[in-house]
Structure formats: structure tokens, C-alpha cells
């Protein structure tokens, strides 16, 4: 489901909160493996290898796993059906308390936060990740709008063509026109083409990532 309204492992049925069997079994497996010594990274990698998503269209990440491990509703609180014993939640929280609660922000996450002005949501981070991976897979998608050729350029080119057709060729005049044409072409150049090629090279060397 997109925009999850119930904790992972539950669903609404006829106005009541009930267990979503396949998700609930995954919740129980997450707690068992974490308490047995598995790390958030190991659990995240394992979850990405199976078919049940946390949220439709999104890859599992450490924040999703950490959110499940911290949710007291799985013990039967607040009217939710019980999925785990309180002892399991306590054991998981004890293990988590010995580590930072929030993963250290990467440089990419810091840049995105500055651009957004506020901490971006996980959905925004995933959208940006998908965009970057798409450009890495196909850098040629980065394009620029070519500007129209100035009228003066055509006039100089025409004058040069005429000068080269006349025999004998007036070499001084032809040289002057060639230099003038080159100057006009240089003046008409923007930095769009340079930046486009630079970005293409950067993304060609970019390795796809699962998260920022």
C-alpha cells in the first residue's frame, strides 16, 4: 500500500484492526533475528531479497526496520492484536539503546535537506534516489535546449562562401571572414552544452544506490 495508515503487520477489515498474516510473520521474524544478533543492515538486506514491501514501490531501508523494532503496538497496546511478547520488545529496545537511534546523515541527505529547507520525508528521499539512479543508467537523458543561430552568423557564413567561390581567392578577405565567423560562433556559445556534457560524465561514473 502507498501512504501506510496502519503499522506494518496490520490492516483494517470491516472497521476493525486485524492482523495481515504475511506482514505479521515478517514482523515476528524481524524481532527474532534482531534479538539473535542480526544488525539493521543485515535485516534490511534480507528484507530486500523477499517479496513483501514495507510500502508499495519502495525498497526496505534501515529506518523502516528501526520503526518496526520500536513500535509498542506489536505487544498488543492501543487495541492492536498482539504479535510479539513484551520481553521481545524490551530485548530489542535494550540492544538499540546501545547504538545511535538515528543513522548518521550522509552528505547527500544533508544537501537535500538544505535544498528543501526542511528535513525531507522518506518518500522524497526515495524519489530523489530513483531519479539519480535513472540518470546513472542513462546519462543521455540529460539534455539542453539548443539556441537558435544568430542572423549575423548566417550573413558572415554567406559572405565567406561567396569569397571562397571567387577566383582568384582574396586570401586576406577570406581570412578576415573566417576569424569573424569564429568570433561570432564563440560569442553565441552558452555554457549549457559544457554543463550537459559535464553532468553526463559525472552520472556515467555514478554507481546506483538503494538509498541516499
PLY file of the C-alpha trace (Angstrom):
ply
format ascii 1.0
element vertex 212
property float x
property float y
property float z
element edge 211
property int vertex1
property int vertex2
end_header
0.00 0.00 0.00
1.23 3.55 -0.66
1.00 6.00 2.35
0.60 3.34 5.05
-2.17 4.13 7.54
-1.67 1.11 9.82
1.56 -0.26 11.28
3.24 -2.90 9.15
1.56 -6.22 10.02
-1.97 -4.88 10.37
-4.88 -3.87 8.16
-8.43 -2.59 8.53
-11.27 -5.05 7.92
-14.92 -4.12 8.46
-13.85 -1.19 10.61
-11.59 -3.30 12.84
-7.82 -3.58 13.06
-6.82 -7.14 12.19
-3.57 -8.99 11.54
-2.17 -9.02 8.00
-0.77 -12.55 8.07
2.23 -12.35 5.73
3.37 -8.98 7.12
2.83 -10.12 10.72
5.03 -13.16 10.18
7.72 -10.85 8.81
7.46 -8.60 11.90
7.97 -11.62 14.15
10.94 -12.74 12.05
12.49 -9.25 12.26
12.32 -9.30 16.07
13.68 -12.85 16.30
16.64 -12.18 14.03
17.47 -8.81 15.59
17.41 -10.18 19.14
19.51 -13.15 17.98
22.26 -10.76 16.88
21.31 -9.54 13.43
22.14 -5.92 12.59
19.87 -3.37 10.96
21.97 -3.57 7.82
21.72 -7.36 7.68
17.98 -7.30 8.25
17.48 -4.61 5.62
19.45 -6.57 3.04
17.48 -9.75 3.80
14.17 -7.90 3.53
15.13 -6.57 0.11
15.57 -10.15 -1.10
11.97 -11.15 -0.34
8.71 -10.07 -1.99
6.77 -8.30 0.77
7.31 -4.50 0.65
7.02 -2.19 3.62
5.31 0.28 1.32
4.37 -0.40 -2.29
7.04 0.68 -4.75
9.70 1.38 -2.13
12.80 -0.55 -1.09
13.26 -1.55 2.52
15.68 0.65 4.45
17.11 0.80 7.97
14.62 3.42 9.13
11.70 1.12 8.31
13.27 -1.75 10.26
14.07 0.52 13.22
10.49 1.82 13.23
9.14 -1.73 13.50
11.55 -2.63 16.31
10.45 0.41 18.34
6.67 0.05 17.89
4.98 -0.91 21.18
1.69 -1.70 19.43
3.08 -5.09 18.40
2.79 -6.18 22.06
-0.97 -5.62 21.98
-1.10 -1.98 23.09
-3.70 0.57 21.95
-6.14 -2.03 20.72
-3.81 -3.75 18.27
-3.69 -7.56 18.10
-0.57 -8.96 19.77
2.27 -10.09 17.50
5.19 -10.34 19.95
5.80 -10.67 23.69
6.75 -7.60 25.71
10.01 -9.33 26.58
10.94 -9.34 22.90
10.27 -5.61 22.59
12.31 -4.92 25.74
15.21 -7.02 24.42
15.13 -5.24 21.06
14.99 -1.80 22.69
17.85 -2.70 25.03
20.01 -3.64 22.06
19.02 -0.50 20.18
19.73 1.74 23.20
23.40 0.83 22.94
23.54 2.30 19.43
22.62 5.68 17.91
18.86 5.87 17.37
19.21 7.67 14.07
21.66 6.77 11.33
24.24 9.46 10.64
23.11 11.68 7.80
25.04 11.24 4.58
26.34 14.20 2.58
23.59 13.60 0.01
20.92 13.75 2.73
22.43 16.98 4.10
22.42 18.60 0.65
18.81 17.53 0.04
17.78 18.99 3.40
19.40 22.33 2.51
17.60 22.36 -0.83
14.24 21.51 0.76
14.67 23.92 3.67
13.24 21.24 6.00
14.03 17.57 6.67
12.75 15.68 3.59
10.40 12.74 4.04
11.49 9.19 3.25
9.27 9.32 0.16
11.09 12.41 -1.12
14.47 10.76 -0.44
13.37 7.65 -2.34
12.11 9.76 -5.27
15.44 11.58 -5.47
17.30 8.26 -5.25
15.21 6.83 -8.10
15.88 9.94 -10.20
19.65 9.75 -9.63
19.71 6.03 -10.44
17.72 6.68 -13.62
20.25 9.27 -14.78
23.14 6.96 -13.86
21.64 4.21 -16.00
21.03 6.59 -18.92
23.14 9.80 -18.75
21.96 10.79 -22.25
18.61 11.74 -20.71
20.38 14.94 -19.61
19.82 17.35 -22.48
19.82 21.07 -23.16
17.77 23.32 -25.42
19.84 24.43 -28.38
19.65 28.18 -29.02
18.86 29.48 -32.49
21.75 30.63 -34.67
22.04 34.47 -34.80
21.25 36.14 -38.15
24.73 37.72 -38.22
26.20 34.23 -38.24
24.35 33.37 -41.47
25.43 36.61 -43.15
29.10 36.05 -42.33
28.89 32.41 -43.46
27.28 33.50 -46.73
29.96 36.16 -47.28
32.68 33.57 -46.62
31.10 31.08 -49.04
30.95 33.76 -51.74
34.56 34.78 -51.12
35.75 31.19 -51.46
33.87 30.74 -54.74
35.54 33.71 -56.41
38.74 33.04 -58.29
41.35 34.05 -57.54
40.50 33.89 -53.83
41.12 37.06 -51.87
43.04 35.36 -49.08
43.12 38.40 -46.79
39.35 38.87 -47.08
38.71 35.14 -46.58
40.96 35.08 -43.52
39.13 38.09 -42.06
35.74 36.44 -42.63
36.91 33.15 -41.10
38.12 34.95 -37.97
34.88 36.95 -37.81
32.78 33.79 -38.16
34.77 32.04 -35.43
34.32 35.04 -33.13
30.55 35.06 -33.75
30.28 31.32 -33.09
32.25 31.64 -29.86
30.13 34.59 -28.72
26.95 32.59 -29.39
28.08 29.66 -27.24
26.43 29.38 -23.82
27.58 27.11 -21.02
24.61 24.76 -21.46
26.44 22.29 -23.69
29.51 22.25 -21.43
27.39 21.67 -18.30
25.34 18.99 -20.05
28.45 17.04 -21.05
29.99 17.52 -17.61
26.86 16.14 -15.90
26.71 13.22 -18.31
30.30 12.28 -17.43
29.55 12.54 -13.72
26.47 10.32 -13.93
28.24 7.82 -16.20
30.65 7.21 -13.30
27.87 7.26 -10.66
27.11 3.91 -9.00
23.42 3.23 -8.38
22.41 3.26 -4.71
19.48 1.84 -2.75
19.16 4.94 -0.57
20.77 8.37 -0.16
0 1
1 2
2 3
3 4
4 5
5 6
6 7
7 8
8 9
9 10
10 11
11 12
12 13
13 14
14 15
15 16
16 17
17 18
18 19
19 20
20 21
21 22
22 23
23 24
24 25
25 26
26 27
27 28
28 29
29 30
30 31
31 32
32 33
33 34
34 35
35 36
36 37
37 38
38 39
39 40
40 41
41 42
42 43
43 44
44 45
45 46
46 47
47 48
48 49
49 50
50 51
51 52
52 53
53 54
54 55
55 56
56 57
57 58
58 59
59 60
60 61
61 62
62 63
63 64
64 65
65 66
66 67
67 68
68 69
69 70
70 71
71 72
72 73
73 74
74 75
75 76
76 77
77 78
78 79
79 80
80 81
81 82
82 83
83 84
84 85
85 86
86 87
87 88
88 89
89 90
90 91
91 92
92 93
93 94
94 95
95 96
96 97
97 98
98 99
99 100
100 101
101 102
102 103
103 104
104 105
105 106
106 107
107 108
108 109
109 110
110 111
111 112
112 113
113 114
114 115
115 116
116 117
117 118
118 119
119 120
120 121
121 122
122 123
123 124
124 125
125 126
126 127
127 128
128 129
129 130
130 131
131 132
132 133
133 134
134 135
135 136
136 137
137 138
138 139
139 140
140 141
141 142
142 143
143 144
144 145
145 146
146 147
147 148
148 149
149 150
150 151
151 152
152 153
153 154
154 155
155 156
156 157
157 158
158 159
159 160
160 161
161 162
162 163
163 164
164 165
165 166
166 167
167 168
168 169
169 170
170 171
171 172
172 173
173 174
174 175
175 176
176 177
177 178
178 179
179 180
180 181
181 182
182 183
183 184
184 185
185 186
186 187
187 188
188 189
189 190
190 191
191 192
192 193
193 194
194 195
195 196
196 197
197 198
198 199
199 200
200 201
201 202
202 203
203 204
204 205
205 206
206 207
207 208
208 209
209 210
210 211
